Amino acid sequence: MNRYPTADAFMAMLRTGHRPDGSAISPVMPFGSFRQMNETDLRALYAYLKSVPGTTLAQR
C-alpha cells in the first residue's frame, strides 16, 4: 500500500490495472470487477487496507 498514498491513486490502479509508474499489474487480478465498484466502496476498501498492519518478508 506504500505505492498508493491516496485513495485516488489506489482507485486509479484498480481501474486501469497499472501502477503509479505506469507498469502493468498481472492480469490475474480481477480488474474488470474492480472497475465496476463504485467510488464509495473503493474508498472503503482503501481505508481498510491502510488500517491493516503490513508484513515484511522476514515475517512470512
Rosetta blueprint (number, residue, H / E / L):
1 M L
2 N L
3 R L
4 Y L
5 P L
6 T L
7 A H
8 D H
9 A H
10 F H
11 M H
12 A H
13 M H
14 L H
15 R H
16 T H
17 G L
18 H E
19 R L
20 P L
21 D L
22 G L
23 S L
24 A E
25 I L
26 S L
27 P L
28 V L
29 M L
30 P L
31 F H
32 G H
33 S H
34 F H
35 R H
36 Q L
37 M L
38 N L
39 E H
40 T H
41 D H
42 L H
43 R H
44 A H
45 L H
46 Y H
47 A H
48 Y H
49 L H
50 K H
51 S H
52 V L
53 P L
54 G L
55 T L
56 T L
57 L H
58 A H
59 Q H
60 R L
